[in-house]
């Protein structure tokens, strides 16, 4: 009887600890869901509006979006993930000057990266034709990409600012600015695309304007709000001197993010090589859009995980890190079960949100079961990737993603798509299998990590000035 009472008491203690952590993760994750959803809806709104212009416009924007993601936005987004380690741990250790300096360093670094990316975008149509894409689609995609260049430079400021707010749990300002920008984009995009007859160019112009508007609004909040009083610092040469340290975390973070992102986008490009490229590209792009739209929710939970993990490591609390991971996993699984069930139930009408073409809608309904499985695995790996960013072992995540998608996912997807003639469905199965392998290995790395050692290394770097990238003891 006494043993049973002890077990009950231990269970109640664990439950209480988990609930306390959910109260910390929830206020970060749920608002971040709103932020990431609002920001991603800029792309969705553009995609939906040009989709009603016809198959050519839809497939052209899909291809342009794929290539500008592969050679642009994915790189910036990944590199900004380095701040989730640096800023998150600095904030947890109350090293506010370093926190602000890291943000300046990231903005400078990402702006420099934009220059070579722009050159690639200028020759976008030549690249597309070279890899076998339809010339007409390629030239339309090139027009969209050229007018998206301002958005690239705006993202070099916006993405570090997002991490600046996220890692100190200031989510409300991002909700407000993102909502304002989305409303502006809906009106502006509709006006430019339909009223001024600019077509896909109008959608690109509207996206660029909105990216800069969001960055400016957040910068105004940093400058004038008392909430940023501790982390708002004056620019100094330390920001330039910190570039090597930033790149130690930013490059593997970018590789970690880009490897999977690129795999998905490569599949979209490969779909243009099927006998009916407009159909296959449109279907795969819509599925990828839905998956990415949901991933904004998963990513938000992962971002909250990253914030909690990095803050606690910076504060020297390794045990709290484990509780944060359990709480985040609970949130992710609960959310994805609801979303996957809803998507599966709506599979026969899902495609009508993007197109009136009944053939595309039917095709999407056939792929939806695999889409639901992909979404489930993405939710798990989003949390685990957040753990990697918060802990500073992005380089291990990069190796995991390399093996999962380029040894397993891509070869199987290409085989099923082209050899077995499953076409877009086969490519998507490859994505699903890659996600399964990714989640398994990230789970193993997380379970075997020595969090006490990670906390000590984070504190040593922040207070002793060492620049060593964290190592995971497995």
Backbone torsions as a table, in degrees:
resi	resn	phi	psi	omega
1	UNK	NA	-40.4	-178.9
2	UNK	-67.8	-37.7	178.0
3	UNK	-64.4	-39.8	177.6
4	UNK	-64.0	-39.2	177.3
5	UNK	-63.5	-39.1	179.4
6	UNK	-64.6	-42.0	178.8
7	UNK	-64.3	-40.7	178.4
8	UNK	-64.2	-40.2	179.5
9	UNK	-65.8	-40.3	179.0
10	UNK	-64.3	-41.3	178.8
11	UNK	-63.9	-40.9	178.3
12	UNK	-65.3	-36.4	178.6
13	UNK	-66.1	-44.2	178.4
14	UNK	-63.1	-43.3	-179.8
15	UNK	-62.4	-41.7	179.5
16	UNK	-63.7	-43.4	179.5
17	UNK	-63.0	-42.0	179.5
18	UNK	-64.9	-41.1	179.0
19	UNK	-65.2	-37.6	177.5
20	UNK	-64.3	-38.6	179.2
21	UNK	-71.1	-36.7	176.5
22	UNK	-60.3	-32.0	177.6
23	UNK	-70.1	-20.0	176.8
24	UNK	-91.9	-40.7	-179.3
25	UNK	-73.0	-42.4	-177.2
26	UNK	-54.8	-50.0	-179.6
27	UNK	-63.8	-15.6	174.2
28	UNK	-93.0	-47.2	-173.8
29	UNK	-66.7	-48.4	-175.0
30	UNK	-64.0	-46.2	174.8
31	UNK	-64.6	-33.5	178.0
32	UNK	-66.5	-29.7	174.0
33	UNK	-59.1	-45.6	180.0
34	UNK	-62.9	-43.7	-178.3
35	UNK	-62.8	-53.5	-177.7
36	UNK	-64.5	-35.7	177.6
37	UNK	-64.7	-46.2	-179.8
38	UNK	-62.8	-41.1	-179.6
39	UNK	-68.1	-41.0	-179.5
40	UNK	-72.1	-27.9	-179.8
41	UNK	-62.6	-18.7	173.7
42	UNK	-58.2	-47.4	179.6
43	UNK	-68.8	-39.4	-179.0
44	UNK	-64.4	-43.4	178.9
45	UNK	-59.8	-44.9	178.3
46	UNK	-61.4	-44.1	-178.0
47	UNK	-63.6	-41.9	-178.7
48	UNK	-68.9	-39.0	-178.3
49	UNK	-68.9	-43.7	179.5
50	UNK	-73.6	-22.2	178.5
51	UNK	-62.7	-30.6	179.6
52	UNK	-84.4	1.6	173.3
53	UNK	-85.0	-16.8	179.2
54	UNK	134.0	170.6	-177.3
55	UNK	-63.1	-37.6	-178.7
56	UNK	-62.2	-46.9	179.6
57	UNK	-64.6	-42.2	-178.6
58	UNK	-63.2	-48.2	-178.4
59	UNK	-69.1	-34.1	179.1
60	UNK	-65.4	-46.2	178.6
61	UNK	-67.1	-35.8	178.1
62	UNK	-62.1	-45.8	179.3
63	UNK	-66.0	-43.8	-179.9
64	UNK	-62.8	-42.2	178.6
65	UNK	-62.5	-40.4	179.0
66	UNK	-60.7	-49.5	-175.5
67	UNK	-72.5	-37.2	178.1
68	UNK	-70.6	-26.6	172.3
69	UNK	-71.3	-45.1	-178.8
70	UNK	-63.3	-47.3	-177.8
71	UNK	-107.6	53.3	179.3
72	UNK	176.4	-89.7	-170.8
73	UNK	-63.3	-35.2	179.2
74	UNK	-66.1	-35.2	179.2
75	UNK	-67.4	-46.0	179.8
76	UNK	-64.5	-43.5	-179.4
77	UNK	-63.2	-42.7	179.5
78	UNK	-65.4	-45.1	-179.2
79	UNK	-64.8	-36.9	177.5
80	UNK	-62.0	-23.1	177.1
81	UNK	-61.9	-20.6	175.5
82	UNK	-61.1	-27.8	178.3
83	UNK	-69.5	-23.9	179.6
84	UNK	-66.4	-27.8	172.5
85	UNK	-81.4	-55.0	-172.5
86	UNK	-66.7	-54.7	-178.6
87	UNK	-69.5	-40.2	-178.6
88	UNK	-61.7	-46.1	179.2
89	UNK	-70.6	-36.7	178.1
90	UNK	-64.3	-39.5	179.4
91	UNK	-68.1	-39.9	177.9
92	UNK	-63.3	-33.4	178.7
93	UNK	-87.5	1.6	-179.2
94	UNK	62.3	31.8	175.0
95	UNK	-95.0	74.7	-169.8
96	UNK	-69.9	-31.7	178.7
97	UNK	-65.9	-43.0	176.9
98	UNK	-64.4	-36.8	178.3
99	UNK	-56.7	-50.6	-180.0
100	UNK	-67.0	-38.9	-179.7
101	UNK	-63.8	-41.7	177.9
102	UNK	-58.1	-38.4	-179.3
103	UNK	-66.4	-44.6	175.3
104	UNK	-58.0	-45.3	-178.8
105	UNK	-58.8	-42.3	-179.2
106	UNK	-64.5	-44.1	-179.7
107	UNK	-61.5	-44.5	178.9
108	UNK	-62.6	-46.9	-177.1
109	UNK	-62.6	-45.6	-178.0
110	UNK	-67.8	-34.5	177.6
111	UNK	-63.8	-40.7	176.9
112	UNK	-63.1	-39.1	-178.6
113	UNK	-64.4	-29.0	-177.1
114	UNK	-64.2	-28.2	-176.2
115	UNK	-61.3	-54.7	178.4
116	UNK	-66.8	-29.0	178.0
117	UNK	-64.2	-39.4	-179.9
118	UNK	-59.9	-39.6	179.9
119	UNK	-61.1	-41.4	178.2
120	UNK	-62.1	-42.9	-178.4
121	UNK	-64.8	-31.8	-179.8
122	UNK	-63.5	-31.7	-179.8
123	UNK	-104.7	30.3	-176.1
124	UNK	-58.2	-44.7	-176.6
125	UNK	-65.9	-35.7	179.4
126	UNK	-67.4	-38.2	178.3
127	UNK	-64.6	-44.3	-178.3
128	UNK	-63.8	-43.8	179.1
129	UNK	-65.3	-37.9	-179.7
130	UNK	-61.9	-35.1	-178.5
131	UNK	-92.1	11.7	170.3
132	UNK	95.9	12.9	179.8
133	UNK	-78.7	157.1	179.2
134	UNK	-59.9	129.9	-177.1
135	UNK	-58.8	-39.3	-179.3
136	UNK	-65.9	-46.6	177.6
137	UNK	-62.0	-39.5	-177.8
138	UNK	-62.7	-43.7	-179.4
139	UNK	-69.0	-36.3	175.9
140	UNK	-66.7	-41.2	178.1
141	UNK	-63.7	-36.5	179.0
142	UNK	-62.1	-42.2	178.5
143	UNK	-60.3	-41.8	179.6
144	UNK	-64.9	-43.4	-178.3
145	UNK	-65.3	-39.4	-179.2
146	UNK	-61.3	-43.3	-178.0
147	UNK	-79.4	-1.8	176.9
148	UNK	-96.1	-5.7	-178.8
149	UNK	-57.9	-42.9	177.0
150	UNK	-57.8	-33.5	178.4
151	UNK	-65.8	-31.3	178.4
152	UNK	-62.2	-48.9	-179.7
153	UNK	-68.7	-33.7	175.6
154	UNK	-64.8	-35.6	179.0
155	UNK	-67.5	-27.8	178.0
156	UNK	-63.3	-23.5	176.0
157	UNK	-96.6	-41.9	-174.2
158	UNK	-65.8	-43.3	-175.7
159	UNK	-65.8	-44.1	173.2
160	UNK	-63.4	-36.7	178.0
161	UNK	-63.2	-37.8	177.6
162	UNK	-60.5	-43.6	176.7
163	UNK	-67.9	-33.2	177.2
164	UNK	-57.0	-46.3	180.0
165	UNK	-76.0	-41.2	-175.3
166	UNK	-61.4	-45.6	-173.5
167	UNK	-73.1	-11.3	172.1
168	UNK	-112.6	17.5	173.9
169	UNK	59.8	31.9	174.2
170	UNK	-97.8	84.9	-172.6
171	UNK	-95.9	-31.8	-175.9
172	UNK	-56.1	-44.3	178.1
173	UNK	-58.1	-36.7	-179.9
174	UNK	-70.9	-32.9	176.3
175	UNK	-63.8	-46.6	-177.6
176	UNK	-62.7	-50.2	-177.6
177	UNK	-66.9	-38.6	-179.6
178	UNK	-66.3	-37.1	178.5
179	UNK	-66.9	-42.6	178.0
180	UNK	-60.7	-45.8	-177.3
181	UNK	-66.0	-39.6	179.5
182	UNK	-63.7	-44.4	177.2
183	UNK	-60.1	-42.3	177.7
184	UNK	-62.2	-40.5	-177.4
185	UNK	-67.6	-41.1	-179.6
186	UNK	-58.7	-47.0	-179.5
187	UNK	-68.3	-47.1	-176.4
188	UNK	-66.2	-44.8	-178.7
189	UNK	-63.7	-44.9	178.9
190	UNK	-61.1	-42.3	-179.5
191	UNK	-64.5	-46.9	-177.2
192	UNK	-70.6	-39.3	-176.1
193	UNK	-74.2	-47.4	-171.9
194	UNK	-100.4	-47.4	-176.3
195	UNK	-74.8	-44.8	179.9
196	UNK	-90.2	-0.1	174.3
197	UNK	58.8	34.4	179.9
198	UNK	-87.3	-10.0	177.0
199	UNK	61.1	-135.5	-175.9
200	UNK	-67.0	-26.3	176.5
201	UNK	-63.5	-39.8	178.4
202	UNK	-61.9	-38.4	178.1
203	UNK	-64.8	-39.5	179.4
204	UNK	-67.9	-41.5	179.0
205	UNK	-62.3	-43.6	180.0
206	UNK	-62.6	-40.9	178.4
207	UNK	-62.4	-41.8	179.2
208	UNK	-64.7	-44.4	178.8
209	UNK	-60.7	-42.1	-176.7
210	UNK	-70.6	-34.4	177.6
211	UNK	-62.4	-44.5	179.1
212	UNK	-69.6	-37.7	178.1
213	UNK	-61.1	-42.8	179.1
214	UNK	-62.4	-44.6	179.8
215	UNK	-62.5	-43.1	-179.2
216	UNK	-64.8	-42.5	179.5
217	UNK	-62.5	-41.2	178.6
218	UNK	-68.6	-38.2	177.4
219	UNK	-62.8	-38.1	177.1
220	UNK	-63.7	-38.6	178.7
221	UNK	-65.7	-41.7	178.6
222	UNK	-60.8	-41.2	-175.2
223	UNK	-72.0	-37.8	-169.6
224	UNK	-109.0	-12.9	-175.9
225	UNK	-88.2	140.0	177.3
226	UNK	-72.0	-18.6	179.2
227	UNK	-64.6	-24.1	179.9
228	UNK	-101.8	16.8	-174.5
229	UNK	-59.5	-41.4	-177.3
230	UNK	-74.4	-37.8	-174.1
231	UNK	-94.9	-6.0	177.6
232	UNK	-84.2	108.7	-178.0
233	UNK	-123.4	164.6	177.8
234	UNK	-80.9	143.3	179.3
235	UNK	-63.5	138.2	177.5
236	UNK	-142.2	171.0	-179.1
237	UNK	-66.9	-13.9	176.6
238	UNK	-59.3	-29.9	178.9
239	UNK	-64.2	-36.2	178.0
240	UNK	-75.0	-39.5	180.0
241	UNK	-67.8	-22.9	-178.1
242	UNK	-85.0	-0.7	-178.0
243	UNK	-59.3	-44.3	178.6
244	UNK	-59.6	-42.2	178.9
245	UNK	-64.4	-41.5	179.6
246	UNK	-60.8	-42.5	-178.2
247	UNK	-66.9	-26.4	176.7
248	UNK	-60.2	-33.1	179.3
249	UNK	-97.8	-33.9	-173.8
250	UNK	-71.0	-40.9	-177.0
251	UNK	-64.3	-52.7	176.7
252	UNK	-63.2	-31.7	176.5
253	UNK	-64.0	-40.6	178.7
254	UNK	-66.5	-42.8	179.1
255	UNK	-61.8	-42.2	-179.6
256	UNK	-59.6	-45.6	-179.2
257	UNK	-72.9	-44.5	-171.6
258	UNK	-69.8	-34.1	-176.5
259	UNK	-58.1	-43.4	178.3
260	UNK	-75.4	-43.9	180.0
261	UNK	-56.6	-46.8	-179.2
262	UNK	-62.8	-38.3	178.9
263	UNK	-59.6	-44.4	179.3
264	UNK	-64.4	-42.9	-177.8
265	UNK	-71.3	-33.4	175.8
266	UNK	-60.9	-37.9	178.1
267	UNK	-64.0	-37.3	177.1
268	UNK	-63.8	-43.0	178.5
269	UNK	-64.8	-41.3	179.3
270	UNK	-64.5	-30.6	179.5
271	UNK	-63.2	-21.7	176.8
272	UNK	-72.5	-8.0	-179.9
273	UNK	-94.7	-3.8	178.5
274	UNK	-74.2	164.1	-177.9
275	UNK	-54.7	-36.8	178.6
276	UNK	-115.4	79.1	-170.5
277	UNK	-62.7	-36.2	-178.5
278	UNK	-64.2	-42.0	179.7
279	UNK	-66.8	-52.2	-174.9
280	UNK	-65.1	-42.1	179.5
281	UNK	-65.1	-43.1	-179.3
282	UNK	-63.1	-44.4	-178.2
283	UNK	-64.5	-49.1	-177.9
284	UNK	-65.5	-36.9	179.4
285	UNK	-66.6	-39.4	178.1
286	UNK	-65.3	-43.0	177.8
287	UNK	-62.8	-41.1	178.6
288	UNK	-66.5	-35.9	177.7
289	UNK	-64.5	-44.2	178.3
290	UNK	-63.0	-45.4	179.7
291	UNK	-61.4	-43.5	-179.4
292	UNK	-69.4	-35.9	177.0
293	UNK	-61.1	-44.4	176.5
294	UNK	-66.6	-35.2	-177.8
295	UNK	-62.6	-21.3	174.7
296	UNK	-61.7	-32.2	175.9
297	UNK	-72.2	-49.0	179.9
298	UNK	-61.5	-41.7	-179.9
299	UNK	-63.1	-36.7	179.8
300	UNK	-62.3	-41.5	176.8
301	UNK	-66.6	-39.1	176.1
302	UNK	-64.5	-37.4	177.6
303	UNK	-65.2	-39.6	176.4
304	UNK	-64.4	-39.7	177.2
305	UNK	-61.5	-46.4	179.1
306	UNK	-59.1	-42.8	179.8
307	UNK	-63.7	-46.9	-179.4
308	UNK	-64.9	-43.2	-179.5
309	UNK	-64.2	-49.0	-178.1
310	UNK	-66.7	-40.9	178.7
311	UNK	-61.2	-44.8	-178.2
312	UNK	-71.0	-34.7	175.3
313	UNK	-65.7	-42.8	177.7
314	UNK	-63.2	-32.4	179.3
315	UNK	-83.7	-6.1	178.7
316	UNK	78.7	34.8	-178.9
317	UNK	-119.4	77.0	-176.1
318	UNK	-64.0	-33.3	-179.3
319	UNK	-66.2	-34.5	179.1
320	UNK	-66.4	-26.9	178.9
321	UNK	-62.5	-45.1	-179.3
322	UNK	-61.3	-42.0	179.7
323	UNK	-65.0	-39.4	178.7
324	UNK	-61.3	-38.9	179.2
325	UNK	-65.7	-44.7	179.2
326	UNK	-61.2	-44.2	-178.8
327	UNK	-64.0	-40.9	-179.9
328	UNK	-66.4	-39.5	177.4
329	UNK	-62.6	-40.4	178.2
330	UNK	-60.7	-45.3	178.5
331	UNK	-62.3	-45.0	-176.3
332	UNK	-63.4	-45.4	-178.4
333	UNK	-66.4	-41.6	178.5
334	UNK	-60.1	-45.4	-178.1
335	UNK	-65.9	-44.3	-173.1
336	UNK	-72.2	-30.1	176.2
337	UNK	-62.7	-41.9	179.7
338	UNK	-65.8	-47.6	-176.4
339	UNK	-67.3	-45.1	-178.7
340	UNK	-62.0	-42.0	178.0
341	UNK	-62.4	-39.8	179.1
342	UNK	-66.0	-45.6	180.0
343	UNK	-61.8	-43.4	-179.1
344	UNK	-63.6	-38.7	178.8
345	UNK	-67.5	-27.4	-177.8
346	UNK	-103.0	15.8	-171.1
347	UNK	-59.6	-31.6	-176.1
348	UNK	-77.5	-15.6	-179.6
349	UNK	-119.7	0.5	-174.5
350	UNK	-59.2	-41.2	-175.0
351	UNK	-67.5	-22.1	-177.8
352	UNK	-65.8	-16.7	176.6
353	UNK	-68.5	-19.6	-174.9
354	UNK	-115.3	-23.0	-175.5
355	UNK	-158.4	160.2	176.1
356	UNK	-97.3	-5.1	-177.1
357	UNK	-71.5	115.0	-176.4
358	UNK	-66.4	-29.8	179.2
359	UNK	-65.8	-43.2	178.0
360	UNK	-64.8	-42.7	-179.6
361	UNK	-60.5	-43.0	179.4
362	UNK	-66.1	-40.4	179.6
363	UNK	-62.0	-42.5	178.9
364	UNK	-62.6	-38.4	178.9
365	UNK	-61.5	-34.1	179.5
366	UNK	-70.8	-32.5	-176.7
367	UNK	-87.0	-17.8	-173.2
368	UNK	-53.3	-40.6	177.6
369	UNK	-57.4	-40.4	177.4
370	UNK	-71.1	-33.4	176.6
371	UNK	-62.2	-41.5	179.6
372	UNK	-64.1	-40.6	178.4
373	UNK	-66.2	-39.5	177.5
374	UNK	-62.4	-41.6	179.6
375	UNK	-64.1	-39.8	179.2
376	UNK	-61.7	-46.5	-179.5
377	UNK	-67.8	-35.7	178.4
378	UNK	-61.9	-36.2	179.8
379	UNK	-64.1	-40.8	178.9
380	UNK	-66.5	-47.1	-176.3
381	UNK	-72.3	-22.7	177.0
382	UNK	-64.5	-42.7	177.3
383	UNK	-66.0	-44.6	-178.7
384	UNK	-66.2	-36.1	175.6
385	UNK	-67.5	-34.9	175.2
386	UNK	-63.0	-37.5	175.9
387	UNK	-62.4	-43.2	-179.6
388	UNK	-62.3	-43.7	-179.7
389	UNK	-67.8	-41.0	179.5
390	UNK	-67.5	-35.1	-178.6
391	UNK	-83.7	-18.8	177.8
392	UNK	89.0	16.3	176.8
393	UNK	-110.0	49.1	178.3
394	UNK	-62.1	-29.3	-177.2
395	UNK	-64.3	-32.9	175.4
396	UNK	-69.1	-38.7	176.4
397	UNK	-61.9	-34.0	178.2
398	UNK	-64.6	-43.3	178.0
399	UNK	-63.3	-41.1	179.3
400	UNK	-61.5	-46.6	-179.4
401	UNK	-65.9	-35.7	178.3
402	UNK	-61.1	-48.0	-179.7
403	UNK	-68.8	-40.8	-175.4
404	UNK	-64.8	-42.5	-172.3
405	UNK	-101.1	-29.6	-175.9
406	UNK	-101.7	-12.3	171.9
407	UNK	-103.0	-31.4	-178.3
408	UNK	-109.3	-63.7	-169.4
409	UNK	-61.3	-55.3	-175.6
410	UNK	-65.3	-49.8	179.4
411	UNK	-58.6	-43.0	179.8
412	UNK	-67.0	-42.0	179.3
413	UNK	-61.4	-43.8	179.1
414	UNK	-64.9	-41.2	179.4
415	UNK	-62.1	-47.2	-179.9
416	UNK	-67.7	-38.1	-176.2
417	UNK	-71.7	-44.0	-172.6
418	UNK	-103.6	-38.5	-178.1
419	UNK	-82.5	-47.1	179.6
420	UNK	-83.7	-5.4	176.5
421	UNK	62.0	33.3	173.0
422	UNK	-82.5	-9.6	178.7
423	UNK	54.0	-130.7	-174.6
424	UNK	-60.8	-34.9	178.8
425	UNK	-61.6	-42.0	179.5
426	UNK	-63.9	-40.5	177.8
427	UNK	-62.1	-41.4	-178.3
428	UNK	-69.0	-33.7	175.4
429	UNK	-61.3	-36.7	176.2
430	UNK	-61.0	-40.8	176.8
431	UNK	-61.9	-43.2	-179.2
432	UNK	-61.4	-47.4	-178.4
433	UNK	-64.8	-38.6	176.3
434	UNK	-62.3	-40.2	179.3
435	UNK	-65.5	-37.0	179.0
436	UNK	-64.5	-47.4	179.6
437	UNK	-63.4	-40.9	179.0
438	UNK	-59.3	-47.9	-177.8
439	UNK	-63.9	-38.4	180.0
440	UNK	-62.6	-47.9	-176.3
441	UNK	-72.1	-37.3	176.5
442	UNK	-64.3	-35.0	177.0
443	UNK	-63.6	-41.5	179.3
444	UNK	-64.7	-43.9	180.0
445	UNK	-63.2	-43.4	179.8
446	UNK	-63.0	-43.0	-178.0
447	UNK	-66.2	-31.0	-175.4
448	UNK	-95.9	1.2	-178.3
449	UNK	-72.7	137.1	175.1
450	UNK	-88.3	95.2	-172.9
451	UNK	-71.6	-27.4	176.0
452	UNK	-64.5	-41.9	177.5
453	UNK	-65.1	-40.2	178.5
454	UNK	-61.5	-41.9	179.4
455	UNK	-64.6	-41.8	179.5
456	UNK	-64.4	-40.5	-179.9
457	UNK	-68.4	-37.1	177.4
458	UNK	-64.0	-44.5	179.3
459	UNK	-65.3	-40.2	179.2
460	UNK	-61.7	-43.6	-178.9
461	UNK	-66.4	-39.9	-176.4
462	UNK	-73.4	-36.4	-173.7
463	UNK	-102.0	-22.8	-178.5
464	UNK	-104.0	-7.3	176.2
465	UNK	81.5	12.1	177.7
466	UNK	-76.8	150.6	-174.0
467	UNK	-115.5	24.1	-177.8
468	UNK	-77.2	133.6	175.2
469	UNK	-70.2	140.3	-177.1
470	UNK	-59.1	144.5	174.2
471	UNK	-112.7	144.3	-179.3
472	UNK	-99.7	126.0	178.4
473	UNK	-88.4	104.3	-178.3
474	UNK	-121.3	NA	NA
